[in-house]
Amino acid sequence: MRRMLPLITTHPGGRSALTCRFRCGDACFGEVPNTSGNAYAGDVIAAAVSRRALMRTTAVVTVAAAAGGALLGPGAPAAQAAGAPPAGAPGRRPPRDRAARGLRFAPVAPNLDDRVTVPEGYAQNVVIRWGEPILRGAPAFDPERQTAAAQAGQFGYNNDFLSLLPLPRERDRQLLVANHEYTDEVLMFRGYDPERPTREQVEIAWAAHGLSVVVVEGQRRTGRLGAVPRHPLNRRLTMTSAFRLAGPVAGDPLVRTHADPRGTTVLGTLNNCAGGETPWGTTLHGEENVNQYFGNADRVTDPVAAARLKRYGFKSGASERKWERFDDRFDLAKEPNEANRFGWVVELDPYDPDSTPRKRTALGRFKHEAAQPRLTRDGRPVVYMGDDEQFDYFYKFVSAKRRMRGESRTAHAHNLTLLDEGTLYVARLTGDSPAAEVDGSGTLPADGRFDGGGEWIPLATAGPGGRAVSHVPGMSAAEVYVFTRQAADRVGATKMDRPEDVEPSPHTGKVYVALTKNSDRGKPGKPGADEANPRNGNKHGQVLELTEHGNRPEATRFGWNLFLVAGDPADPATYFAGFPKDRVSPISCPDNLAFDPHGNLWISTDGNALGSQDGLFGVATDGERRGELKQFLTVPNGAETCGPVIQERRVLVAVQHPGEVDGASVERPASTWPDGPGRIVRPAVVAVWRADGGAVGG
């Protein structure tokens, strides 16, 4: 048996303490915000043995002998559950030696190299770095003389979600849209004093957050990409840019402030993590760990307001960055409603540099990791979303309006209203195995798979003109949208292991949920394992595969199974859809998800707890190679792999927070990427392509 990789022991979960401090305000190491008494999937089924269990005659099998499967749960129609057994199952021939199309590359081995490592035969280049000028008049980057005005015209910090959109009238050019999730002032400013930040440092950080839109140009014979500065479509959106509140919460008293008494205009967007692309040409951006930017939650004396703040993770005392010293809107004691104006999904029209982005309140407020639409057969968008917190939930929104085809102004204006009307749902899962067979070790139940069914529980429905109806007793519609977590608590949603990116496959319609990890599961006083979250002390995470009833995204029932249970393949508590585990790469902490043109799922990782750098992986989701997972690249010291875009001949990744290692600073860098020794460490976007010009994985 292959030797298991050593675990990182310097900080729980694989991330550095520096990353936890600046990215999410130490969310995983404080009190868990969800203290509801919701039933867990394992508890729901403990009272009775399932129908399937009555027919079992075999004992519990181990992972090494398991017949992995993609059988759908009881919510799926029989026609979908039928078919040939998965790879590795009894009665099926072993898979051929050749990998699935799109995954035919030599996998990168786990490593600790301070660089972007790609497969043999592949090349790479840095597309754009933090601080590179993209707007007219923006100066060249100088970290020793940086100003807020300069940063507002330059590419922002800590790029996460990426989107590459077509520019059909400009040959070899595409439109790159990037999120800038957060700032790490320790790695940005020489001599930074976290207790005494200066106004200039704070305003630079405001300008480094937000979104960037920049045209990029490719070389025809390679996959190399480069930014086109000063293009008319280039744009920066920062913490001082205007955003419009749209949908049922716009104008509600819960979002009114002294500066905005009408409750319709917000300055800025915060902690944009992953996102999505719409079929009508816009991009979606999830505001995630917004709680960390606000101070003095302990000075809010109203008990209802205080409880709401606590459920969203707002903490006592000063914030990490001390922004409340420079702008009262970040002081909860002075502007308690300002926090309610963040935590939404933002929709941006990247083709219109004069447009005002909209915060779509009908999609609910929580720690949005991402938002990815899928259309119903009659053209209504359904948006899937995860709430990236331990023991929180995943959701979907079903629009009431159909997309209008075409590129006319009328069609465009109509499509920009699609996410304002419809129904918001939260997921409740049940397993189909007796609770006694889910013991927290990761051992498969007797039927050889973690699977079951579930239902989408309606929370609220938004109609024309901002009118909305609550489906949660005791809560108004506005309260459901602004305090979505409490609404989901009340209806008994299933607590999950940090649901991050949720992506529907454009090929099959199956929906994939990255559950990054949850080291608190099973600890004293914390929820224990259930069939959807089967490991206590879960430090490696899993990927759940969901199939809507009838493969209709608007359905209210679904089946699910765990497609991957991550970790070292030599660990018995891992599972790769039944594929032979001696033929896959080790993976830990799945985060962002994307699909390639062949229907393979690509997974980026965040916080690898296996002693290697984070990376990007491709895995076949169908056919005899289903579950074959291969590592495509790794990123430098302290970095996270974000925003993957997988095209036919190019892979794009955002290398976020390189050098973010405990004890690191501008004076004591922990990485020399991307520009070498003596230069400041800079988050950047990287393009990778086959050196011979062929298709990726071809």
N, C-alpha and C positions, 0 to 999 in steps of 0.2 A: 504493500500500500504506500502511496506517495506520502512523504512527510508533510504534516499540516504546517501552514505558514505561521510564523510567530505573531502574536498579537501585540499591538501598540499598547503600552502601559503608561505613557506619560500623561495622558488625559483621557477621560472616559469617552468611548465612542469613536475614537480615531481622529476627530477634529482637534486642532489646537485650541487652548483656552482663549487665545487671541481672536480666533475666528468666532467662537461662541460669544465672546464679549461684544464684538462690533457688528456681527451679522444679525444675531437674533436676541441680543440682550440676555444671554445665558438661559434661554427658554427651557432647555432640557434639564437644567440643574436647579430650578426653583420649584415652587409648589405647582403641581399640575392644575391648570385652570379648571378642568372638567371634573367637578366633584359630584355630578349627578348620579342618581342611583339606577341609571339605565341598565337593562338586562344585557348581558353579553351573549354572543351567539352560543357559546358552550352552555350557559345557564338555561337558555330558552329550551334547549333540547334535552336537558338532563332528566326531565320528568318522564320521558317516554322514549322507547327505542323506536327508531325510524322504520318505515316500511321496508326499506332496503336491508336494514340490519336483521329483520326477521328471516330473510332468505340467505343470510350468510352461513357458510359452513366452514370457513377457513379461519385460522387464527390470525392475530395481528402479524403483519409482515414487516420486515426491516426495509430501510431505504435501499440497501444493496440488492435486495431481491424483489423490490416493488415493481408492480406493473403500472408505470406512470400513465396519467390519462388526462384528457381534456373533456371528459364527460360533463355535460352541463347538469346543473342542479334541477331540483323539482320544478323550478319556474320556467324551464325551457321545454318547447315542444319535442315530442319523441323523434320527429324527423331530423331535428338538429343534433340530438344526442346520438343518433345512429351513425354507423360508418366503421371503417377499419380501425382496429386498435392502434394506439399510439406507438411511436418508436420505442423499442425495448419491451413491449408487452408480449405475453405469450402468444404464439401463433403468427407473429409477424417476423419477416426476415430482417436481419440486422441491416442498418442503413449502409448504402454504398460508401466507398471511401471519399468520393468527391463531395465537397461541401455544397450547401445550397447556393444558388445563384445570388450574387451580391455579397457572399461571405467567403469567397475563395481567395483568401490571403493567409499568410503565415501569422498566427497570432503573436502579439507582443507578449513577452514574458513579464510577470510582475517584477518591478524594479524600484530603485530609489534614486534614479538619475534626475539631475536638475535640468531637465530639458523636456521638450515634447518628443516622445519616442514613437515612431510610426513603423509599420511593417516594412520588411525588406522589399525594395522595388517601388517605394512611395517617396514622394518629395513634399515639401511644405514651405510656406512662407507666412510671415506676420502680415495680416491685412491692414490692421490699424491698432494703435496703442492708445492708452489713456493719455490725454493731453494733446494729441495731434489736432491741428486746426482743421475745422471742416466748414466754418462760415467765413464769409468775406470779412476782412479786417482782423480776424483772430491771429494773434502772434504765434510764433513757434514756441513749443513747450520749453519752459525753463523752470525746473522744480525749485530753484533757489529764489526765483523772483515771480512766483505764481501769484495771480490776482483773481478775484472773483469775476471781473469783467473778462479776463482772458479765458478762464475755464468755461464761461457761458458760451463761448464760441468754439470750444474744443470738445473732442470725444470725451465722454464722461468716464467715471471710475467704476471698477468692478462690474464689467459687462456680464450679463447672464443670458436671458432669452435672446435668440437671434432669429430673424426672418429674412429670407432673400426673395424679393418680389420681382416680377418681370418688368422690364422697360422695353416694350416691343419696338418703339421708335428709335431706340439708341442701341446700335449693334454692340454686342459683347458687354453690355452694361446691365446691372441689376440694382435694385434698391435694397440696401441693408438697413434693417431696423434693429436696434439693440436696447435692452433694458440696462440700467445702471442701478444695481440693487442697493448698495450701501457704500460708505466710505470707511476706510481704516486710517484714521488720522495719525496714528503712530508710524505708519509706513509712508505717509504723504508729506509730513512736515518735520524738518530737522529740529530737534530740541522740543518736540511737542510736550506740553504739560497738560495731562488730562484733567487736572483740577482747575487750570486757569487758561482755557482756550481763548484766543484773541478773536475779536469780531471778524477780522480778515479771514482767519482760518475757518470760522463758522460759515461765513458767506461763500468761501471757496467750496466747502462741503455741500452747501445748498445747491451750488451750480454744478457740482459733480454728480449729484443724484439725478434721477429722471430718465429720459429717453434720448436717443440719438437716431436721426435719420440721415443716411449718407449714401450717395451713389458710389458703387464700386465697379471697376472695370477689369475684365479678365483677359488673359492672353489666350489666343485661339489654340495654340499648340500645347498648352499646359493648363493646369488648374489654378495657376497663380492669379491672385486677386489683389488689387490695390485701390485705395480710396481716391475719389475724385473730389478734391477740395473745392469749395466755393461754387458747387453746382446749385442751381436754383431750387432744387428739391431738398437740399441738405437743411437740417433743422436740429436745434437743441431745445428740449423741454426740461425745465429745472424746477426748483422749489419756489421760484417766483413767477412761474408761468401760470396763466389762467386755465382752469379746467372747469367744465360745466357738470353740475349734478343733473342727471337725467333719470326719468322714470318715477316710480311712485313716492320716493322720499324727497324729491326736489321740492324745496320750499317748506318742508315740515319743520315744526318747532325744534325737533331733535337735532337739526343740522344748521340752525341759525346761530350766528355769533355777532359780537359787537361790530366787527369789520364787515360782515355780510349779513345784515338783518333779514334779507330775503331768503337766505339759505339756498342759493343757486350757483354760486361761484366759489371755487376752492383754489387757493394758490398752491400749486405743486402736486407731485405724486411721490409716494414714499415706498422704499424697499420693494421695488418691482423685481419679482423673481422670474418665474417662467411666464409663458403666455400662449398665444395661439394665433392662427390666421383664419380669417373668415372667407367663405366662398364669394363674398361681394367686395373683396379687395382691401379690407381693413385689417388691423392687427389688434390683438387683445393682450393686456398686460395686467398681471395679478399683483396687487399690493399685499405684501405678506406681513412681516414682523414690525408693524407700525407702532406697536405699543412702546418700544424701546426709546422713541424719540420724545416722549412726553414726561414731564416731571411733576412731582408733588401730588400723586394720586391719594396719598394719605390725608391731604388737606380737604378732600371732598367729603363733606359731613353728611350729605343726604344718604341714608342707608341703601336705597334702591340704586342710586347712581354709583355708589361705592361698590355694590355687588356686581353691577354690570362691568365696571372697570376691572374688577378682579377676575371675572370670567374671561376677559380678553387679555389678561396678563400684564396690566399696567401696575407698576410698582411704586412703592413709597420713595420719597426723597428725590434727589436730583437725578436727572437722566445721565446716561454715559457721556453724551456730547455737550451737555449743558446749554442746549439751544434755548431753553426757557429764560436764560439770562439776557438773551438778545432779541427775543420776540415773545410777547405775552401769549400768543396763540399756542405755544408749546407748554404753557403752565396750566395744568388742569384745574388748579384752584381759581384761576382767573377766566379761563375759557373752557369749561368742561365739555362743551359740544364740539370743539375743534377735532377731538379724537374721532368723533362719529363721522367725520368727513373723509376719513382714510380707512383702508381695508376693503376697497371695492375692486371690481374689474374695470379697467380703463380701456375704452375703444378709441383708436387713433386712425385717422385717414392719412396715411403717409404720402399719398399722391397730391394732397392739398396742403402746402406749407402755411396757409393762412387759416386753416380750420382750427376750431377749438376742440380738443379731445373731451370725451364725455365719460363720466364715471357712471356705470350702469347699475343703478341701485336695485333693479328688479332681480339681479343675480345674487343678492345677499351680501352681507358684510361679515367677513372672517379673515383668517390668514390665507389669502388666495395664493397658492403656488402657481397655478396656471389656469387656463380656460381654453378649451378646444371644441369648436362646433362640429356637428354632423347634421346633415339635412334629412328630414323625413321624406317619404316618397312624394308627398305633396308640397315639398319645398320649405318646410318650417325648420329653422335651426334649433338644434338641441345642444346645449353647452354643458360639458362635464367639468367638474371642479373638485379639487381637494383642499382641505383645511389642514395645513402643515403644523400640527401640534400633536403631541402624544395624547392618545385616547380621544382624538376628535374624529370628524366625520367626512364623508364625501357626498357630493351633491350633483344635481343636474337641474337645468332650466329648460323648459319646453316652451318655445315661442308660440304665440297665438296667431302670428302673421306669417304669410308666405313670402319667400324671397321673390323679387321681381327681376327677371332676367334682362340682360342687355346693359349697355353702358350709357344710356341717356341720363340727363339730369334728373328726370322724374324717377327713374329706377334707382339712381344713387340716393336721392333724398329719401325714398321709401325704405330702402334697405338700412339706412342709418337709424331707423326706428324699430328694427326687428327685435332688439334686445330690451325694449321697454315694456312689452306686453307679453304675458305668459305666466306659467306656473313654476314656482321653485319647489324642488323636492329634495329630501334627504334619504339616504339608503339605510335600510335595516336588513341585516343578513342573518340567515340561519344555516347551520351545518346539517348534514344528513347522517352524521355518525353519533353514537352515544357519547356523552360527555366524558365517560370513563376512558374512552379511547384517545382523547386529546389530553395528554398528561403534561404538556408544557415542554417536553424534550425535543419535539420536532419529529418524533417517530410517526410514520404514516398510520392512519386508521386501518381497520381490517379490509376495507374495500380498496386500499392502495392509492388513495388520493384525498387531498383536502378539498372538499367541494360542498355545494349546497345550493340554496335558492335565496331569494330575497324579494323585497318590495320597495318601491319608491313611495315615500310618505309625503303628501302635499303639505307645504307650509303656508304659502300665500299665493294668490293669483292677482296679477296686475292687469288692469284694463285700460281702455282709452282715457286720455286726459289725466293720467296719474291716479285714477281711482283704483283701489285695491281692496281685496277681501282676505282676511286672515282665516286660516284653517286650524289655528292653534288656540284652544280655549284659554281665555284669560289674557291674550295678547292682541293688541291692535295690529293692523297690517304694517304700519310704520315701525312698530316695535319688532315685528318679525324680521323685517328687512335690516334694521339697524343692529339688532341684537339676535342675529340668526343662530348663534350658538345656543342661547337659552331656549329658543324655539325648538331646535333639534333635540335639546335635552328633554323637553316636555313630551315629545312624541315618541321617545324611546329609540332613537337612532343608535346604530352599532358603533361602539368605540373602536377605533382602528389604530394601527401602529404608524402614525405620521403619514397620512395620505398626501402625497406630493403631486406629481404630474399625473393627469388622467387623460389618456389619448385613445380615441377610437381609431381602429384600423380602417384606412380608406379602401382596403381590398376586401375585408370580410365583415366589417361592421362590429367585430368584437371590440370591447373596450378594455384597456389595460390600465391598471392603477399601480403606481409605484408607492409601496409602503416602505419608507426608508429604513426605519428601525424604531425600537422602543425598549431601551434598556431597563425601564421602570416596570415593564409588564411582569407580574408575578411577585413583585416585592411586597413586603408586609403592608397591608392597607391599600394596595393597588390592585386593579383588575388582573386576574390570571389569564392563562391562555384560553383561546377558543379556536374553533376550526379555521376561521379566516386569519387568525393571528396566533399560530400554534406553538410559538416558543416563548417561554419565560426568559427574561434577561435578553431580549432580542436585540443583538448589536449588529446584525447583518441585513435585516429586512427581507422583503419578499415582493413579488409582482403578482397581482391578482388579475385574472382574466374573467371578464363579465360578458355574458351574452343576453341581450334583451329578448324578451318573449316574442317569438315570431321574427326576430332580428329587426324589430321596429323600435327606433330610438325613443319614440314617445310612449312605449309600453310602461306599465306600472309594476310589472313583475320581471324577474331576471333569474338566470342561473349563473353560478360562478364556480371557479376552481382556482387554486394557486398554481400558476404557471411556472414560477420559479420560487424556490426558497433558498435565499442567497447564503454565501459563505464558501469556505474551502470545500471543493468536491470530495475530499477525503473525510470530511466530517459527516457522520451518518445523519445529522439533522439538516441536510441540504437535499434539494430536489430540483431537477432540470427537465420538467415535463416528461420524465421517463427516459430521456436520452442517456446513453452510457456515460457515467460520471467521470470515467478516466479519459474522456475525450472532450472535455469542456475547460474553459478558463475559470479560475476562481474569481468571484465577484462579491463585493460588499457595499451595502448602502445605496441601492438604486434610487435615482433622483429624477432627472429629466428623461423624457421618452420622445422618440421620433420614429417615423417609418421611412424606409427607403423605397425606391420605385418598384421593388420586387415583393414588398409586403413583409420584409424582415423588420423586427423591432430593434431599435438601437437605444441603448441605455447608458446614460452618464451617471457617474457615482459621486457621492459627497460624503467624505469622512471615512474612507476605507479603513476598516478595523482589522485588516489582514497583514499589515506591515508593509504594504506597497503604496506607491503613489495612486491617486485617483485616476480613473480612465474612462474610456468609451468602449462599449461592447456591442456587437451585433448578435442577434439570436433569431433563428428560424422559428416562425410561429405556426407553420403548417407543413404537411407532408411527412415523409419518412425522416427528415432531418429536424423535425420539431424539437426544440429544446437544446439544439447544438449552439452553444454560446462561445464566442471568440472575442478576445480583447483586440481592439484595433489601435488604440494609442494610450499612452500615459502622459500626464502633465507634470510640470516641475514641482520642486519642493514647496510644500504648504498650499498648493493650488487645488482648485476644484474644477472638474470638467462640467461646463454648462452649455446651454443653448445649441445642441447639435442640430445641424441641417445636413441631410444626406441627399445629395443629388446623384445623378447617373455617373458623373465624372469628377465629383468633388465632394469632400466632407468639410464642413465648417464647424469649429468649436470655439467657445468663449473660454479662455483660460482666466479664471477668476481667482482673486486674492493670492497670486504667487508670492512666496516668501512669508506668508502669514504663519509664522512658527513662533512658539512661545519664546519670549526674550528678544525677538527681532525688533529692529527699528531702522530708521534711515541710516543712522550711524553704524548699526550692526546688522547688516542685511543677512538674511538666511537663504537668499537665492540671488543668482546673477542673471536671471532670465528677464527679458528677452535680449538685452543689449550687451551683456558681458560685464566683467568686473569693473568697478568704478562708476557704474551707471545705476540710477535708481530703478528699483524693481517696478514693473508696470503691468497691470492687467492688459490683456490684448486679445484680439480675434485672430485665429490661425486657420488657414486653408491647407488641406491635404489632398493630394491627387496621385494617381499612378504615374510614375516617371515616364512610362512609354506612351502615355496619352490614352490608355484604355479605360474601360469602365471600372469603377470601384468594385472590388470583389468579383470581377468578371473572370 
